Amino acid sequence: MSIEVKDLSFRYGKILALDGVSMRLGEGAVGLLGPNGAGKSTLLRILLGFLVPGRGEGRVLGFDIRREQAKIRRAVGYMPESDCFVAGMDAVTFTAYFGELSGMPRQEAMKRAHEVLFYVGLGEARYRLLDTYSAGMKQRLKLAQALVHDPKILFLDEPTSNLDPTGRREVLELIRDISANKAIQVLLSSHILDDIEFLCETVVILKQGRVAAEGRMDDLRTIHYSLYELRLKGDGEVFRRDLEAIGCRVEVMEDGLVKIYTPEGSDRMDIFRAAARAGVQVRYFVKSQTSLEDLFAGVVGVD
């Protein structure tokens, strides 16, 4: 396994950001999901060696997260959510500089900087000052600096933020090519569920500093709950309360469609029995193919 952590905990003063997080991640693209405050950024910073956990242990590419932080940072690439640019510098100099920070000789770093800038689509603009770059170009540049030293793992924090639909799609295609064809593992932290569903087969969902779900998305959809969609005639409030009392989660959409997440081991006939008790008619009923958005809502319990 390229990333292994066991019983990680971390506090910011009295705030418990991570509480006993354990996971084992292999190759490929992995999505890291969770609502604000779930501990995603804290976990990334610990894996990168920027923070030391209060409890627990872990390894990234075999390097200890407590004692070998510098080795981890030389072996991984990091694309932060916030901008990390140096005013007055052109793109090729900037990218080569990050290569040198990762331990590359200057000449090799400059050669590699040209290569990765062409790869991310900035070859023609590599001598332009960063101050003149658009939001989409800056995202590509952050990806280039994360790739310049040929890392084994790429940590991406909200890589498509502030992009228009076309730019977002292009960056996602780049990341998918990196994961599929460059033998680089990708750990993608994002609040955009569609991005992770597009790129990742495996997902880790954090909730309140703990792992709420982990595994292949197809397996998680099946194991944790089933999703049914229906339309009702009659007052559905008693029906909703009855289902929630047996562990279901009920959502009423704007168009009147009712989504019901049933827990593992439940019987779909529970839905019809609840409808009979509440005196409502089920006019439409189908077991739905779940999306990552449905998985996230079903596990974490937020929209």
C-alpha positions as CSV (number, residue, x, y, z in Angstrom):
1,M,0.0,0.0,0.0
2,S,1.3,3.5,-0.9
3,I,-0.5,5.2,1.9
4,E,-1.3,3.6,5.3
5,V,-2.4,5.3,8.5
6,K,-3.6,3.9,11.7
7,D,-5.5,5.6,14.5
8,L,-4.6,9.2,13.5
9,S,-5.8,12.0,15.8
10,F,-5.1,15.7,15.7
11,R,-6.3,18.7,17.7
12,Y,-6.2,22.4,17.1
13,G,-6.4,23.5,20.7
14,K,-9.7,22.1,22.0
15,I,-11.0,21.3,18.5
16,L,-10.6,17.6,17.6
17,A,-10.0,17.7,13.8
18,L,-9.2,14.0,13.4
19,D,-10.4,11.2,15.6
20,G,-8.9,7.7,15.1
21,V,-8.6,7.8,11.3
22,S,-7.3,4.5,9.8
23,M,-7.1,3.7,6.1
24,R,-5.0,1.8,3.5
25,L,-4.8,3.2,0.0
26,G,-3.3,1.4,-3.0
27,E,-2.7,2.6,-6.6
28,G,-5.0,4.6,-8.8
29,A,-7.1,7.7,-8.2
30,V,-8.7,8.0,-4.7
31,G,-11.3,10.7,-3.8
32,L,-11.3,12.3,-0.4
33,L,-14.8,13.7,0.5
34,G,-16.4,15.3,3.5
35,P,-18.3,18.4,4.5
36,N,-16.5,21.5,5.8
37,G,-14.7,20.8,9.0
38,A,-14.6,17.0,8.4
39,G,-10.8,16.9,8.6
40,K,-9.8,16.6,4.9
41,S,-7.2,19.4,4.9
42,T,-5.8,18.3,8.2
43,L,-5.3,14.7,6.9
44,L,-3.6,16.0,3.7
45,R,-1.2,18.1,5.8
46,I,-0.3,15.2,8.0
47,L,0.3,13.0,5.0
48,L,2.5,15.7,3.5
49,G,4.5,16.1,6.7
50,F,3.3,19.6,7.5
51,L,1.6,18.5,10.7
52,V,2.5,15.9,13.3
53,P,-0.4,13.8,14.6
54,G,-1.1,13.9,18.3
55,R,-1.8,10.1,18.2
56,G,-1.4,7.4,15.6
57,E,1.1,6.4,12.9
58,G,1.4,6.2,9.2
59,R,3.5,5.8,6.1
60,V,3.5,7.4,2.7
61,L,5.5,5.4,0.1
62,G,7.1,3.6,3.0
63,F,8.3,6.8,4.7
64,D,7.2,7.5,8.3
65,I,5.0,10.5,8.6
66,R,6.6,11.5,11.9
67,R,10.3,11.1,11.2
68,E,10.7,11.2,7.4
69,Q,8.7,14.3,6.3
70,A,11.4,15.7,4.0
71,K,11.6,12.4,2.2
72,I,7.8,12.3,1.7
73,R,7.8,15.8,0.3
74,R,10.6,14.9,-2.2
75,A,8.6,11.9,-3.4
76,V,5.1,13.5,-3.7
77,G,3.6,16.4,-5.6
78,Y,1.1,18.8,-4.0
79,M,-1.3,21.1,-5.8
80,P,-2.8,23.4,-3.1
81,E,-6.2,25.0,-3.3
82,S,-4.8,28.5,-2.6
83,D,-2.5,30.3,-5.1
84,C,1.2,29.9,-4.4
85,F,2.8,32.2,-7.0
86,V,5.7,34.6,-6.9
87,A,5.0,38.0,-8.3
88,G,7.2,39.1,-11.2
89,M,8.3,35.6,-12.2
90,D,7.5,33.8,-15.4
91,A,6.0,30.3,-15.6
92,V,9.1,28.3,-16.6
93,T,11.3,29.9,-13.9
94,F,8.6,29.4,-11.3
95,T,8.1,25.7,-12.2
96,A,11.9,25.1,-12.3
97,Y,12.2,26.7,-8.9
98,F,9.8,24.2,-7.4
99,G,11.8,21.4,-9.1
100,E,15.0,22.7,-7.3
101,L,13.1,22.9,-4.0
102,S,12.3,19.2,-4.5
103,G,16.1,18.4,-4.8
104,M,16.6,18.5,-8.6
105,P,19.8,20.0,-10.1
106,R,19.1,23.4,-11.7
107,Q,19.6,22.4,-15.3
108,E,17.5,19.3,-14.9
109,A,14.8,21.2,-13.2
110,M,14.7,23.8,-16.0
111,K,14.5,21.0,-18.7
112,R,11.7,19.3,-16.9
113,A,9.8,22.6,-16.4
114,H,9.6,23.1,-20.1
115,E,8.3,19.5,-20.5
116,V,5.5,19.7,-17.9
117,L,4.4,23.2,-19.1
118,F,3.9,21.8,-22.6
119,Y,2.1,18.8,-21.1
120,V,-0.4,20.9,-19.2
121,G,-1.0,23.2,-22.2
122,L,1.1,26.2,-21.2
123,G,4.0,25.7,-23.6
124,E,3.2,28.8,-25.6
125,A,2.8,30.9,-22.5
126,R,5.7,29.6,-20.5
127,Y,7.7,32.9,-20.7
128,R,4.7,35.1,-19.7
129,L,4.7,36.7,-16.2
130,L,2.4,34.9,-13.8
131,D,0.6,38.1,-13.0
132,T,-0.9,38.0,-16.5
133,Y,-2.3,34.5,-16.2
134,S,-6.0,33.7,-16.1
135,A,-7.6,31.6,-13.4
136,G,-7.6,28.5,-15.7
137,M,-3.9,29.1,-16.6
138,K,-3.0,29.4,-12.9
139,Q,-4.7,26.1,-12.1
140,R,-2.7,24.4,-14.9
141,L,0.5,26.0,-13.6
142,K,-0.1,24.7,-10.0
143,L,-0.5,21.3,-11.6
144,A,2.8,21.7,-13.5
145,Q,4.8,22.6,-10.4
146,A,3.3,19.5,-8.6
147,L,4.5,17.3,-11.5
148,V,7.9,18.8,-12.2
149,H,9.9,16.4,-10.1
150,D,8.1,13.3,-11.3
151,P,6.3,12.4,-8.1
152,K,5.0,8.9,-7.2
153,I,1.8,10.4,-5.6
154,L,0.0,13.6,-6.5
155,F,-2.1,15.3,-3.7
156,L,-4.7,17.6,-5.3
157,D,-6.7,20.0,-3.2
158,E,-9.8,21.4,-5.0
159,P,-8.0,21.3,-8.4
160,T,-11.0,22.7,-10.4
161,S,-11.9,25.6,-8.2
162,N,-12.7,28.9,-10.0
163,L,-12.8,27.2,-13.4
164,D,-15.5,27.6,-16.1
165,P,-17.0,24.3,-17.4
166,T,-14.6,24.0,-20.3
167,G,-11.5,24.7,-18.2
168,R,-12.8,22.3,-15.5
169,R,-13.2,19.5,-18.1
170,E,-9.7,20.0,-19.5
171,V,-8.1,19.9,-16.1
172,L,-10.0,16.7,-15.2
173,E,-8.9,15.1,-18.4
174,L,-5.3,16.0,-17.6
175,I,-5.6,14.5,-14.1
176,R,-7.2,11.3,-15.5
177,D,-4.3,10.9,-18.0
178,I,-1.8,11.4,-15.2
179,S,-3.5,8.7,-13.1
180,A,-4.1,6.2,-16.0
181,N,-1.0,6.7,-18.1
182,K,1.8,8.2,-16.0
183,A,1.9,5.6,-13.2
184,I,1.2,8.3,-10.6
185,Q,-1.3,7.7,-7.8
186,V,-3.7,10.6,-7.3
187,L,-5.4,11.6,-4.0
188,L,-8.1,14.2,-4.9
189,S,-9.7,16.2,-2.1
190,S,-12.7,18.1,-3.5
191,H,-16.2,19.3,-2.6
192,I,-17.3,18.8,-6.3
193,L,-18.7,15.3,-6.2
194,D,-18.9,15.1,-10.0
195,D,-15.2,15.6,-10.3
196,I,-14.4,12.7,-8.0
197,E,-17.0,10.5,-9.7
198,F,-15.4,11.3,-13.1
199,L,-11.9,10.4,-11.9
200,C,-12.0,8.0,-9.0
201,E,-13.0,4.4,-8.4
202,T,-12.2,4.5,-4.7
203,V,-13.4,7.1,-2.2
204,V,-12.8,7.9,1.5
205,I,-15.6,9.9,3.2
206,L,-14.8,11.8,6.3
207,K,-17.4,13.0,8.8
208,Q,-16.5,14.9,12.0
209,G,-12.9,13.7,11.9
210,R,-13.7,10.1,11.4
211,V,-13.8,7.7,8.4
212,A,-17.6,7.4,7.6
213,A,-17.0,5.2,4.5
214,E,-14.1,3.8,2.5
215,G,-13.8,1.6,-0.5
216,R,-14.8,1.2,-4.1
217,M,-17.8,3.4,-4.9
218,D,-19.8,0.6,-6.5
219,D,-19.3,-1.5,-3.3
220,L,-20.2,1.3,-1.0
221,R,-23.4,2.1,-2.9
222,T,-24.5,-1.5,-2.4
223,I,-23.3,-2.1,1.1
224,H,-24.3,1.0,3.0
225,Y,-27.8,1.7,1.7
226,S,-30.3,1.5,-1.2
227,L,-31.9,4.5,-2.8
228,Y,-35.6,4.5,-3.9
229,E,-37.4,7.2,-5.7
230,L,-41.2,7.6,-5.5
231,R,-44.1,10.0,-5.8
232,L,-46.9,10.2,-3.3
233,K,-50.5,11.3,-3.1
234,G,-51.5,12.6,0.3
235,D,-49.8,14.2,3.3
236,G,-46.3,12.7,3.5
237,E,-45.2,14.1,6.9
238,V,-46.3,11.1,8.9
239,F,-44.9,8.8,6.3
240,R,-41.5,10.6,6.5
241,R,-41.4,10.5,10.3
242,D,-42.3,6.8,10.3
243,L,-39.4,5.9,7.9
244,E,-36.9,8.1,9.8
245,A,-37.8,6.2,13.0
246,I,-36.5,2.9,11.4
247,G,-33.3,4.5,10.2
248,C,-34.2,5.7,6.7
249,R,-33.3,9.1,5.3
250,V,-36.0,10.9,3.4
251,E,-35.5,13.8,1.0
252,V,-38.4,15.7,-0.8
253,M,-37.2,17.4,-4.0
254,E,-38.5,20.6,-5.4
255,D,-40.5,18.7,-8.1
256,G,-42.2,16.5,-5.5
257,L,-40.0,13.5,-6.1
258,V,-39.3,11.7,-2.8
259,K,-35.8,10.0,-2.3
260,I,-35.6,7.4,0.4
261,Y,-32.2,6.0,1.6
262,T,-32.8,2.7,3.3
263,P,-30.1,1.3,5.6
264,E,-28.3,-2.1,5.0
265,G,-30.5,-5.0,5.8
266,S,-33.8,-3.2,5.5
267,D,-36.8,-4.5,3.4
268,R,-38.3,-2.2,0.7
269,M,-41.7,-3.4,1.9
270,D,-41.1,-1.2,4.9
271,I,-41.7,1.7,2.6
272,F,-45.1,0.4,1.5
273,R,-46.1,-0.5,5.1
274,A,-45.2,3.0,6.2
275,A,-47.3,4.5,3.4
276,A,-50.3,2.3,4.4
277,R,-50.0,3.4,8.0
278,A,-49.8,7.1,7.0
279,G,-52.7,6.8,4.6
280,V,-50.7,7.9,1.5
281,Q,-50.7,6.4,-2.0
282,V,-47.5,5.5,-3.8
283,R,-48.0,6.6,-7.4
284,Y,-44.5,5.9,-8.6
285,F,-41.7,3.7,-7.2
286,V,-38.3,2.7,-8.6
287,K,-35.0,1.5,-7.1
288,S,-32.5,4.1,-8.4
289,Q,-29.0,3.8,-9.7
290,T,-27.1,5.8,-7.1
291,S,-24.6,8.5,-7.9
292,L,-21.7,9.7,-5.8
293,E,-23.9,12.6,-4.6
294,D,-26.4,10.0,-3.4
295,L,-23.6,8.0,-1.7
296,F,-22.3,11.1,0.0
297,A,-25.7,12.2,1.2
298,G,-26.6,8.7,2.4
299,V,-23.4,8.3,4.4
300,V,-22.8,11.8,5.8
301,G,-26.4,12.9,6.0
302,V,-26.0,16.3,4.4
303,D,-27.1,17.7,1.0
